[in-house]
Amino acid sequence: MATVKVDMRMCDKTATVTVKLREDGDLDVKIESDCSDVAAYGRNLTKITMNDVIDYGASAINSMENRQNLSPHCLVPSAVFDAAWLELGMISKSLVKKVRMSTVEFTDENGELLKD
């Protein structure tokens, strides 16, 4: 089982994505969130296949049918990929333990972080 936490500071919402490999090779997906749109996405996306994990363009993770009202900047679909890759051994657990998180930073034209 692999779990990824998402802290969406832009909308002040959080989510937890858990992916678990099943005996048949598919993966169960559980998404919990205080965002109603992400919760709906989680109700739509409860199982994915190996093809969903490796074929980004055709993946159920990205399908508009499942994403519905998620905004383009929502990090939860990426978290589903991350959790699935981790569960399948496609991301090194030792690397994940070392880096602990990934970030998105907003900068000005000089590469400096935006400030108030």
Chimera marker file (.cmm) of the C-alpha trace (Angstrom):
<marker_set name="trace">
<marker id="1" x="0.000" y="0.000" z="0.000" r="1" g="1" b="0" radius="0.5"/>
<marker id="2" x="1.252" y="3.490" z="-0.871" r="1" g="1" b="0" radius="0.5"/>
<marker id="3" x="-0.163" y="6.758" z="0.397" r="1" g="1" b="0" radius="0.5"/>
<marker id="4" x="0.416" y="10.314" z="-0.829" r="1" g="1" b="0" radius="0.5"/>
<marker id="5" x="-0.833" y="13.435" z="0.958" r="1" g="1" b="0" radius="0.5"/>
<marker id="6" x="-1.723" y="16.566" z="-1.005" r="1" g="1" b="0" radius="0.5"/>
<marker id="7" x="-1.812" y="20.064" z="0.470" r="1" g="1" b="0" radius="0.5"/>
<marker id="8" x="-3.394" y="22.388" z="-2.070" r="1" g="1" b="0" radius="0.5"/>
<marker id="9" x="-2.569" y="25.786" z="-0.620" r="1" g="1" b="0" radius="0.5"/>
<marker id="10" x="-4.178" y="27.664" z="-3.524" r="1" g="1" b="0" radius="0.5"/>
<marker id="11" x="-7.621" y="26.417" z="-2.539" r="1" g="1" b="0" radius="0.5"/>
<marker id="12" x="-6.862" y="25.583" z="1.124" r="1" g="1" b="0" radius="0.5"/>
<marker id="13" x="-7.908" y="21.939" z="0.655" r="1" g="1" b="0" radius="0.5"/>
<marker id="14" x="-6.171" y="18.651" z="1.412" r="1" g="1" b="0" radius="0.5"/>
<marker id="15" x="-6.412" y="15.096" z="0.147" r="1" g="1" b="0" radius="0.5"/>
<marker id="16" x="-4.980" y="11.687" z="0.926" r="1" g="1" b="0" radius="0.5"/>
<marker id="17" x="-4.560" y="9.175" z="-1.903" r="1" g="1" b="0" radius="0.5"/>
<marker id="18" x="-3.981" y="5.507" z="-1.109" r="1" g="1" b="0" radius="0.5"/>
<marker id="19" x="-3.299" y="2.880" z="-3.771" r="1" g="1" b="0" radius="0.5"/>
<marker id="20" x="-3.076" y="-0.843" z="-3.112" r="1" g="1" b="0" radius="0.5"/>
<marker id="21" x="-2.095" y="-3.585" z="-5.560" r="1" g="1" b="0" radius="0.5"/>
<marker id="22" x="-4.697" y="-6.332" z="-5.907" r="1" g="1" b="0" radius="0.5"/>
<marker id="23" x="-4.014" y="-10.002" z="-6.598" r="1" g="1" b="0" radius="0.5"/>
<marker id="24" x="-5.438" y="-9.618" z="-10.115" r="1" g="1" b="0" radius="0.5"/>
<marker id="25" x="-2.865" y="-6.913" z="-10.972" r="1" g="1" b="0" radius="0.5"/>
<marker id="26" x="-5.270" y="-3.973" z="-10.843" r="1" g="1" b="0" radius="0.5"/>
<marker id="27" x="-4.971" y="-1.327" z="-8.145" r="1" g="1" b="0" radius="0.5"/>
<marker id="28" x="-7.560" y="-0.128" z="-5.652" r="1" g="1" b="0" radius="0.5"/>
<marker id="29" x="-7.666" y="3.649" z="-5.209" r="1" g="1" b="0" radius="0.5"/>
<marker id="30" x="-8.995" y="5.461" z="-2.161" r="1" g="1" b="0" radius="0.5"/>
<marker id="31" x="-9.157" y="9.258" z="-2.141" r="1" g="1" b="0" radius="0.5"/>
<marker id="32" x="-10.216" y="11.239" z="0.912" r="1" g="1" b="0" radius="0.5"/>
<marker id="33" x="-10.536" y="15.011" z="0.807" r="1" g="1" b="0" radius="0.5"/>
<marker id="34" x="-12.224" y="18.028" z="2.318" r="1" g="1" b="0" radius="0.5"/>
<marker id="35" x="-12.869" y="19.241" z="-1.258" r="1" g="1" b="0" radius="0.5"/>
<marker id="36" x="-16.224" y="18.154" z="-2.679" r="1" g="1" b="0" radius="0.5"/>
<marker id="37" x="-14.848" y="18.029" z="-6.248" r="1" g="1" b="0" radius="0.5"/>
<marker id="38" x="-11.920" y="15.825" z="-5.205" r="1" g="1" b="0" radius="0.5"/>
<marker id="39" x="-14.268" y="13.627" z="-3.150" r="1" g="1" b="0" radius="0.5"/>
<marker id="40" x="-16.440" y="13.162" z="-6.262" r="1" g="1" b="0" radius="0.5"/>
<marker id="41" x="-13.316" y="12.313" z="-8.278" r="1" g="1" b="0" radius="0.5"/>
<marker id="42" x="-12.480" y="9.722" z="-5.628" r="1" g="1" b="0" radius="0.5"/>
<marker id="43" x="-15.929" y="8.159" z="-5.922" r="1" g="1" b="0" radius="0.5"/>
<marker id="44" x="-15.420" y="7.880" z="-9.692" r="1" g="1" b="0" radius="0.5"/>
<marker id="45" x="-11.881" y="6.496" z="-9.489" r="1" g="1" b="0" radius="0.5"/>
<marker id="46" x="-11.841" y="3.475" z="-7.178" r="1" g="1" b="0" radius="0.5"/>
<marker id="47" x="-9.835" y="1.094" z="-9.375" r="1" g="1" b="0" radius="0.5"/>
<marker id="48" x="-7.133" y="1.544" z="-12.001" r="1" g="1" b="0" radius="0.5"/>
<marker id="49" x="-5.252" y="-0.827" z="-14.261" r="1" g="1" b="0" radius="0.5"/>
<marker id="50" x="-1.570" y="-1.080" z="-15.097" r="1" g="1" b="0" radius="0.5"/>
<marker id="51" x="-2.386" y="0.582" z="-18.427" r="1" g="1" b="0" radius="0.5"/>
<marker id="52" x="-3.848" y="3.565" z="-16.531" r="1" g="1" b="0" radius="0.5"/>
<marker id="53" x="-0.531" y="3.887" z="-14.696" r="1" g="1" b="0" radius="0.5"/>
<marker id="54" x="1.721" y="3.743" z="-17.762" r="1" g="1" b="0" radius="0.5"/>
<marker id="55" x="-0.396" y="5.383" z="-20.503" r="1" g="1" b="0" radius="0.5"/>
<marker id="56" x="-0.811" y="8.955" z="-19.255" r="1" g="1" b="0" radius="0.5"/>
<marker id="57" x="-2.892" y="10.171" z="-22.197" r="1" g="1" b="0" radius="0.5"/>
<marker id="58" x="-5.415" y="7.327" z="-22.177" r="1" g="1" b="0" radius="0.5"/>
<marker id="59" x="-5.473" y="6.873" z="-18.395" r="1" g="1" b="0" radius="0.5"/>
<marker id="60" x="-8.695" y="6.772" z="-16.395" r="1" g="1" b="0" radius="0.5"/>
<marker id="61" x="-6.822" y="8.955" z="-13.897" r="1" g="1" b="0" radius="0.5"/>
<marker id="62" x="-6.913" y="11.818" z="-16.413" r="1" g="1" b="0" radius="0.5"/>
<marker id="63" x="-10.221" y="11.127" z="-18.151" r="1" g="1" b="0" radius="0.5"/>
<marker id="64" x="-12.639" y="14.049" z="-18.172" r="1" g="1" b="0" radius="0.5"/>
<marker id="65" x="-15.391" y="11.602" z="-17.190" r="1" g="1" b="0" radius="0.5"/>
<marker id="66" x="-13.562" y="10.997" z="-13.895" r="1" g="1" b="0" radius="0.5"/>
<marker id="67" x="-12.022" y="14.462" z="-13.416" r="1" g="1" b="0" radius="0.5"/>
<marker id="68" x="-15.320" y="16.290" z="-14.008" r="1" g="1" b="0" radius="0.5"/>
<marker id="69" x="-14.987" y="19.553" z="-12.024" r="1" g="1" b="0" radius="0.5"/>
<marker id="70" x="-11.336" y="19.288" z="-10.993" r="1" g="1" b="0" radius="0.5"/>
<marker id="71" x="-9.393" y="22.381" z="-11.973" r="1" g="1" b="0" radius="0.5"/>
<marker id="72" x="-6.335" y="21.933" z="-14.196" r="1" g="1" b="0" radius="0.5"/>
<marker id="73" x="-3.999" y="22.912" z="-11.336" r="1" g="1" b="0" radius="0.5"/>
<marker id="74" x="-5.371" y="20.261" z="-8.939" r="1" g="1" b="0" radius="0.5"/>
<marker id="75" x="-2.505" y="18.013" z="-7.789" r="1" g="1" b="0" radius="0.5"/>
<marker id="76" x="-4.652" y="15.023" z="-6.816" r="1" g="1" b="0" radius="0.5"/>
<marker id="77" x="-4.468" y="13.220" z="-10.201" r="1" g="1" b="0" radius="0.5"/>
<marker id="78" x="-0.675" y="13.516" z="-10.052" r="1" g="1" b="0" radius="0.5"/>
<marker id="79" x="-0.801" y="12.115" z="-6.519" r="1" g="1" b="0" radius="0.5"/>
<marker id="80" x="-2.717" y="9.094" z="-7.841" r="1" g="1" b="0" radius="0.5"/>
<marker id="81" x="0.085" y="8.473" z="-10.353" r="1" g="1" b="0" radius="0.5"/>
<marker id="82" x="2.720" y="8.943" z="-7.636" r="1" g="1" b="0" radius="0.5"/>
<marker id="83" x="0.997" y="6.524" z="-5.238" r="1" g="1" b="0" radius="0.5"/>
<marker id="84" x="0.502" y="3.949" z="-7.998" r="1" g="1" b="0" radius="0.5"/>
<marker id="85" x="4.123" y="4.212" z="-9.160" r="1" g="1" b="0" radius="0.5"/>
<marker id="86" x="5.306" y="3.855" z="-5.570" r="1" g="1" b="0" radius="0.5"/>
<marker id="87" x="3.058" y="0.841" z="-4.959" r="1" g="1" b="0" radius="0.5"/>
<marker id="88" x="4.321" y="-0.815" z="-8.140" r="1" g="1" b="0" radius="0.5"/>
<marker id="89" x="7.986" y="-0.134" z="-7.409" r="1" g="1" b="0" radius="0.5"/>
<marker id="90" x="8.301" y="2.296" z="-10.309" r="1" g="1" b="0" radius="0.5"/>
<marker id="91" x="9.531" y="4.956" z="-7.861" r="1" g="1" b="0" radius="0.5"/>
<marker id="92" x="12.224" y="3.989" z="-5.390" r="1" g="1" b="0" radius="0.5"/>
<marker id="93" x="11.002" y="3.915" z="-1.777" r="1" g="1" b="0" radius="0.5"/>
<marker id="94" x="14.469" y="4.955" z="-0.621" r="1" g="1" b="0" radius="0.5"/>
<marker id="95" x="14.320" y="8.017" z="-2.894" r="1" g="1" b="0" radius="0.5"/>
<marker id="96" x="10.855" y="8.894" z="-1.585" r="1" g="1" b="0" radius="0.5"/>
<marker id="97" x="12.103" y="8.601" z="1.993" r="1" g="1" b="0" radius="0.5"/>
<marker id="98" x="15.017" y="10.878" z="1.122" r="1" g="1" b="0" radius="0.5"/>
<marker id="99" x="13.118" y="13.649" z="-0.688" r="1" g="1" b="0" radius="0.5"/>
<marker id="100" x="9.848" y="13.313" z="1.291" r="1" g="1" b="0" radius="0.5"/>
<marker id="101" x="7.904" y="15.725" z="-0.934" r="1" g="1" b="0" radius="0.5"/>
<marker id="102" x="7.713" y="17.571" z="-4.237" r="1" g="1" b="0" radius="0.5"/>
<marker id="103" x="6.738" y="21.228" z="-4.508" r="1" g="1" b="0" radius="0.5"/>
<marker id="104" x="5.390" y="23.699" z="-7.024" r="1" g="1" b="0" radius="0.5"/>
<marker id="105" x="6.675" y="27.241" z="-6.607" r="1" g="1" b="0" radius="0.5"/>
<marker id="106" x="5.425" y="30.399" z="-8.303" r="1" g="1" b="0" radius="0.5"/>
<marker id="107" x="8.149" y="32.787" z="-9.417" r="1" g="1" b="0" radius="0.5"/>
<marker id="108" x="8.541" y="36.092" z="-11.196" r="1" g="1" b="0" radius="0.5"/>
<marker id="109" x="10.370" y="36.543" z="-14.515" r="1" g="1" b="0" radius="0.5"/>
<marker id="110" x="13.711" y="36.516" z="-12.654" r="1" g="1" b="0" radius="0.5"/>
<marker id="111" x="13.044" y="33.204" z="-10.969" r="1" g="1" b="0" radius="0.5"/>
<marker id="112" x="12.453" y="34.804" z="-7.579" r="1" g="1" b="0" radius="0.5"/>
<marker id="113" x="9.594" y="33.483" z="-5.449" r="1" g="1" b="0" radius="0.5"/>
<marker id="114" x="6.529" y="35.698" z="-5.609" r="1" g="1" b="0" radius="0.5"/>
<marker id="115" x="5.949" y="37.702" z="-2.415" r="1" g="1" b="0" radius="0.5"/>
<marker id="116" x="3.064" y="39.646" z="-0.943" r="1" g="1" b="0" radius="0.5"/>
<link id1="1" id2="2" r="1" g="1" b="0" radius="0.2"/>
<link id1="2" id2="3" r="1" g="1" b="0" radius="0.2"/>
<link id1="3" id2="4" r="1" g="1" b="0" radius="0.2"/>
<link id1="4" id2="5" r="1" g="1" b="0" radius="0.2"/>
<link id1="5" id2="6" r="1" g="1" b="0" radius="0.2"/>
<link id1="6" id2="7" r="1" g="1" b="0" radius="0.2"/>
<link id1="7" id2="8" r="1" g="1" b="0" radius="0.2"/>
<link id1="8" id2="9" r="1" g="1" b="0" radius="0.2"/>
<link id1="9" id2="10" r="1" g="1" b="0" radius="0.2"/>
<link id1="10" id2="11" r="1" g="1" b="0" radius="0.2"/>
<link id1="11" id2="12" r="1" g="1" b="0" radius="0.2"/>
<link id1="12" id2="13" r="1" g="1" b="0" radius="0.2"/>
<link id1="13" id2="14" r="1" g="1" b="0" radius="0.2"/>
<link id1="14" id2="15" r="1" g="1" b="0" radius="0.2"/>
<link id1="15" id2="16" r="1" g="1" b="0" radius="0.2"/>
<link id1="16" id2="17" r="1" g="1" b="0" radius="0.2"/>
<link id1="17" id2="18" r="1" g="1" b="0" radius="0.2"/>
<link id1="18" id2="19" r="1" g="1" b="0" radius="0.2"/>
<link id1="19" id2="20" r="1" g="1" b="0" radius="0.2"/>
<link id1="20" id2="21" r="1" g="1" b="0" radius="0.2"/>
<link id1="21" id2="22" r="1" g="1" b="0" radius="0.2"/>
<link id1="22" id2="23" r="1" g="1" b="0" radius="0.2"/>
<link id1="23" id2="24" r="1" g="1" b="0" radius="0.2"/>
<link id1="24" id2="25" r="1" g="1" b="0" radius="0.2"/>
<link id1="25" id2="26" r="1" g="1" b="0" radius="0.2"/>
<link id1="26" id2="27" r="1" g="1" b="0" radius="0.2"/>
<link id1="27" id2="28" r="1" g="1" b="0" radius="0.2"/>
<link id1="28" id2="29" r="1" g="1" b="0" radius="0.2"/>
<link id1="29" id2="30" r="1" g="1" b="0" radius="0.2"/>
<link id1="30" id2="31" r="1" g="1" b="0" radius="0.2"/>
<link id1="31" id2="32" r="1" g="1" b="0" radius="0.2"/>
<link id1="32" id2="33" r="1" g="1" b="0" radius="0.2"/>
<link id1="33" id2="34" r="1" g="1" b="0" radius="0.2"/>
<link id1="34" id2="35" r="1" g="1" b="0" radius="0.2"/>
<link id1="35" id2="36" r="1" g="1" b="0" radius="0.2"/>
<link id1="36" id2="37" r="1" g="1" b="0" radius="0.2"/>
<link id1="37" id2="38" r="1" g="1" b="0" radius="0.2"/>
<link id1="38" id2="39" r="1" g="1" b="0" radius="0.2"/>
<link id1="39" id2="40" r="1" g="1" b="0" radius="0.2"/>
<link id1="40" id2="41" r="1" g="1" b="0" radius="0.2"/>
<link id1="41" id2="42" r="1" g="1" b="0" radius="0.2"/>
<link id1="42" id2="43" r="1" g="1" b="0" radius="0.2"/>
<link id1="43" id2="44" r="1" g="1" b="0" radius="0.2"/>
<link id1="44" id2="45" r="1" g="1" b="0" radius="0.2"/>
<link id1="45" id2="46" r="1" g="1" b="0" radius="0.2"/>
<link id1="46" id2="47" r="1" g="1" b="0" radius="0.2"/>
<link id1="47" id2="48" r="1" g="1" b="0" radius="0.2"/>
<link id1="48" id2="49" r="1" g="1" b="0" radius="0.2"/>
<link id1="49" id2="50" r="1" g="1" b="0" radius="0.2"/>
<link id1="50" id2="51" r="1" g="1" b="0" radius="0.2"/>
<link id1="51" id2="52" r="1" g="1" b="0" radius="0.2"/>
<link id1="52" id2="53" r="1" g="1" b="0" radius="0.2"/>
<link id1="53" id2="54" r="1" g="1" b="0" radius="0.2"/>
<link id1="54" id2="55" r="1" g="1" b="0" radius="0.2"/>
<link id1="55" id2="56" r="1" g="1" b="0" radius="0.2"/>
<link id1="56" id2="57" r="1" g="1" b="0" radius="0.2"/>
<link id1="57" id2="58" r="1" g="1" b="0" radius="0.2"/>
<link id1="58" id2="59" r="1" g="1" b="0" radius="0.2"/>
<link id1="59" id2="60" r="1" g="1" b="0" radius="0.2"/>
<link id1="60" id2="61" r="1" g="1" b="0" radius="0.2"/>
<link id1="61" id2="62" r="1" g="1" b="0" radius="0.2"/>
<link id1="62" id2="63" r="1" g="1" b="0" radius="0.2"/>
<link id1="63" id2="64" r="1" g="1" b="0" radius="0.2"/>
<link id1="64" id2="65" r="1" g="1" b="0" radius="0.2"/>
<link id1="65" id2="66" r="1" g="1" b="0" radius="0.2"/>
<link id1="66" id2="67" r="1" g="1" b="0" radius="0.2"/>
<link id1="67" id2="68" r="1" g="1" b="0" radius="0.2"/>
<link id1="68" id2="69" r="1" g="1" b="0" radius="0.2"/>
<link id1="69" id2="70" r="1" g="1" b="0" radius="0.2"/>
<link id1="70" id2="71" r="1" g="1" b="0" radius="0.2"/>
<link id1="71" id2="72" r="1" g="1" b="0" radius="0.2"/>
<link id1="72" id2="73" r="1" g="1" b="0" radius="0.2"/>
<link id1="73" id2="74" r="1" g="1" b="0" radius="0.2"/>
<link id1="74" id2="75" r="1" g="1" b="0" radius="0.2"/>
<link id1="75" id2="76" r="1" g="1" b="0" radius="0.2"/>
<link id1="76" id2="77" r="1" g="1" b="0" radius="0.2"/>
<link id1="77" id2="78" r="1" g="1" b="0" radius="0.2"/>
<link id1="78" id2="79" r="1" g="1" b="0" radius="0.2"/>
<link id1="79" id2="80" r="1" g="1" b="0" radius="0.2"/>
<link id1="80" id2="81" r="1" g="1" b="0" radius="0.2"/>
<link id1="81" id2="82" r="1" g="1" b="0" radius="0.2"/>
<link id1="82" id2="83" r="1" g="1" b="0" radius="0.2"/>
<link id1="83" id2="84" r="1" g="1" b="0" radius="0.2"/>
<link id1="84" id2="85" r="1" g="1" b="0" radius="0.2"/>
<link id1="85" id2="86" r="1" g="1" b="0" radius="0.2"/>
<link id1="86" id2="87" r="1" g="1" b="0" radius="0.2"/>
<link id1="87" id2="88" r="1" g="1" b="0" radius="0.2"/>
<link id1="88" id2="89" r="1" g="1" b="0" radius="0.2"/>
<link id1="89" id2="90" r="1" g="1" b="0" radius="0.2"/>
<link id1="90" id2="91" r="1" g="1" b="0" radius="0.2"/>
<link id1="91" id2="92" r="1" g="1" b="0" radius="0.2"/>
<link id1="92" id2="93" r="1" g="1" b="0" radius="0.2"/>
<link id1="93" id2="94" r="1" g="1" b="0" radius="0.2"/>
<link id1="94" id2="95" r="1" g="1" b="0" radius="0.2"/>
<link id1="95" id2="96" r="1" g="1" b="0" radius="0.2"/>
<link id1="96" id2="97" r="1" g="1" b="0" radius="0.2"/>
<link id1="97" id2="98" r="1" g="1" b="0" radius="0.2"/>
<link id1="98" id2="99" r="1" g="1" b="0" radius="0.2"/>
<link id1="99" id2="100" r="1" g="1" b="0" radius="0.2"/>
<link id1="100" id2="101" r="1" g="1" b="0" radius="0.2"/>
<link id1="101" id2="102" r="1" g="1" b="0" radius="0.2"/>
<link id1="102" id2="103" r="1" g="1" b="0" radius="0.2"/>
<link id1="103" id2="104" r="1" g="1" b="0" radius="0.2"/>
<link id1="104" id2="105" r="1" g="1" b="0" radius="0.2"/>
<link id1="105" id2="106" r="1" g="1" b="0" radius="0.2"/>
<link id1="106" id2="107" r="1" g="1" b="0" radius="0.2"/>
<link id1="107" id2="108" r="1" g="1" b="0" radius="0.2"/>
<link id1="108" id2="109" r="1" g="1" b="0" radius="0.2"/>
<link id1="109" id2="110" r="1" g="1" b="0" radius="0.2"/>
<link id1="110" id2="111" r="1" g="1" b="0" radius="0.2"/>
<link id1="111" id2="112" r="1" g="1" b="0" radius="0.2"/>
<link id1="112" id2="113" r="1" g="1" b="0" radius="0.2"/>
<link id1="113" id2="114" r="1" g="1" b="0" radius="0.2"/>
<link id1="114" id2="115" r="1" g="1" b="0" radius="0.2"/>
<link id1="115" id2="116" r="1" g="1" b="0" radius="0.2"/>
</marker_set>
